[in-house]
Amino acid sequence: MPLSVRLDSSPARQLPVHEPTPAPKAPRQVSDKNASLPKKVKNRLKLFSVRLGMDMTFLFLVILLVIIGLIMMFSASYPAALEYTNSSYTYLMRQGLFAVIGITIMILVSYFDYHHFHKLAFPLLVLSMILLVVVLFMPAKNDVHRWIPLGMFDIQASEISKFAIILFLAHWGSIHFRKMDTFKYGVLPAILIFVPTALLLMKEPHYSGIVIILTLIAIMLFISGVKLRYFVIAGATVGVGVIALAVTGKLTYAMERLAGWGQALTYVNKDLWDKTYQTRNSLYAIGSGGLWGQGLGQSRQKYLYIPEAQNDFVFAVVCEELGFVGAMIILCVFALLVWRGITVSMRAKDKFGSLLGIGLSAQIGIQVVFNIMVITDWLPNTGISLPFFSYGGSSLIMLLAQMGIVLSISRTSNLEKA
């Protein structure tokens, strides 16, 4: 019987066919100024990011102080410049050149990784000691040995020492942070640094430099965790040492400066009256400024009544011309700079950055306070310059380079909460 095969005549079952997913529509183009910029240009723009680049607030405050300082230094200096150099613009042109060099160095240093300064801490400290020895063999200016001539400008050796000591103590404190409350690691290294530095500065003589460096060392030790009892012991030791030096006649230069302290407006004898001439005219300038000042460029005391008005006593001219209000505004800018520098430093990602930045920022604040106290006769006239205002190339360039280090620290700081 033949095998029959039944064929199904029903149509074949169709498999489901998936239709292709439609391509997503192109996103609507959003206008963005940076969208068409090449990657290289975008990377350069990171410079202006607070989080990724330098702290623009700190940079703005530094530039502002440099500009105001140049204006006021010129206003205070042109009578003396005309008298001694036959050109009213001599000091301005030189200081302006130093400012340009200093700002350029500041920007370049801000790109330099500050961690490399770890390796430079000890060599720079040794170099600063050598310079303090070399300066003693240099020609004296106004009976003191403080500058090393380098042609275009002179280097003040003590300016290098300030930075070297801050750097070394930041380096030391960051390495031995957990041991800084001991005498061996916290106090002894500071003594070994301060004693030879102070002895060399006494030879210049430069007692104001000793006071500033001692204050800087105290601040660096305090923020590094040194116990308070060591500060009490150190204060008593320094006091006894000063008394001993005074009794033995080793502080002749300093005692001469102390002779007229607080008596600039009181006639005791002709000798003392002559010694307080500069401070007395500084007080006249401050008093005549009143609340609103005589007006920019209208100072009378700068016409050779205040000797070297463009240097340590430039702020007396500021008070005379801008008055109490203008002087306070400038001091507030200084305070903001110090505050911002400390804020940036405290948010650094390592202890070295924090200690170094705080020390460099504190130096500005210390010198401003001491300078104001000198021109108002609260401290003896010992030659303390006003940062960014007082005439001097090496000082300005050094300060701006140090501000570059703070800007370098700001690049690694967490400023989003600042």
Buried (B, 14 or more C-beta within 10 A) or exposed (E): EEEEEEEEEEEEEEEEEEEEEEEEEEEEEEEEEEEEEEEEEEEEEEBEEBEEBBBBBBBEBBBBBBEBBBBBBBBBBBBBBEEEEEEBBBBBEBBBEBBEBBBEBBBEBBEEEBBEBBEBBBEBBEBBBEBBEEBEEBEEEEEBBBBBEEEEBBBBBBBBBBBBBBBBBBBBBBBBBEEBBBEEBBBEBBEEBBEEBBEBBBBBBBBBBBBBBBBBBBBBBEBBBBBEEBBEEBEEEEEEEEEEBBEEEEBEBBEEBBBBBEBBEEEEEEEBBEBBBBBBBBBBBBEBBEEEBBEEEEBBBBEEBBEBBBBBBBBBBBBBBBBBEBBEEBBEBBBBBBBBBBBBBBBBEEBBBBBBBBBBBBBBBBBBBBBBEBBBBEBBBBBBBBBBBBBBBBBBBBBBBBBBBBBBBBBBBEBEEB
